[in-house]
Amino acid sequence: MSLTRRRFTQILASTLFLHHLPSFAQSVKFWASLTLPEAQNITRIVSAGAPADLLLLAVAPEKMVGFSSFDFARQALIP
């Protein structure tokens, strides 16, 4: 793939745009213009579904409280 003028301009524009994204993430604002405090120390995490279970198991298994997709009715079937 050769580097054309259009492709170079696209790469330059996306680099300049993506460079400023972390500065936008410094403070989270609600729709009611309330500023949320930043998390200091996350010790326990509860997932919201099966995909989140897998993601949290891969990223921070020691902080998980439990599985949201665990079927307690079938708990007796587990050896």
C-alpha positions in Angstrom: 0.0 0.0 0.0 1.6 3.2 -1.1 1.4 6.3 1.0 -0.7 8.9 -0.9 -1.3 12.5 0.1 -4.9 11.6 1.1 -3.8 8.7 3.3 -1.0 10.8 4.9 -3.6 13.6 5.7 -6.0 11.0 7.2 -3.2 9.5 9.4 -2.1 13.0 10.5 -5.6 14.1 11.4 -6.4 10.9 13.3 -3.2 11.1 15.2 -3.9 14.7 16.2 -7.4 13.8 17.2 -6.5 10.7 19.2 -3.7 12.5 21.0 -6.2 14.7 22.9 -8.5 11.8 24.0 -6.8 11.2 27.3 -7.3 14.8 28.3 -11.0 14.4 27.7 -11.1 11.4 30.0 -9.7 13.3 33.1 -13.1 14.2 34.5 -16.3 12.4 33.8 -19.4 14.5 33.6 -23.0 13.4 34.0 -25.8 14.6 31.8 -26.8 16.8 34.8 -23.3 18.4 34.6 -22.2 16.8 37.9 -18.6 15.8 38.1 -17.9 12.3 39.3 -14.9 11.8 41.6 -12.1 9.6 40.2 -11.7 6.1 41.6 -8.9 6.0 44.1 -8.5 2.3 44.9 -10.8 -0.4 43.4 -10.9 -3.4 45.7 -14.0 -5.4 44.6 -15.7 -5.7 41.2 -19.2 -7.1 40.3 -19.7 -7.9 36.7 -22.9 -7.2 34.8 -23.1 -10.2 32.5 -21.4 -13.2 30.9 -19.1 -11.1 28.6 -18.1 -9.0 31.6 -17.3 -12.1 33.6 -14.8 -13.3 31.0 -13.2 -9.9 30.7 -12.8 -9.4 34.4 -11.4 -13.0 34.8 -8.8 -12.0 32.3 -7.9 -8.6 33.7 -8.5 -8.7 37.5 -9.6 -12.1 38.8 -8.5 -11.4 42.4 -10.9 -8.4 42.6 -14.0 -10.3 41.5 -16.7 -10.8 44.1 -18.7 -13.4 42.1 -20.0 -14.4 38.7 -23.2 -12.7 37.5 -23.9 -15.5 34.9 -23.5 -18.4 37.4 -26.6 -20.5 37.5 -27.1 -21.5 41.1 -29.9 -24.0 40.2 -27.3 -26.1 38.4 -24.7 -25.8 41.2 -25.5 -29.4 42.4 -24.5 -30.7 39.0 -20.9 -29.4 39.3 -18.7 -32.2 40.7 
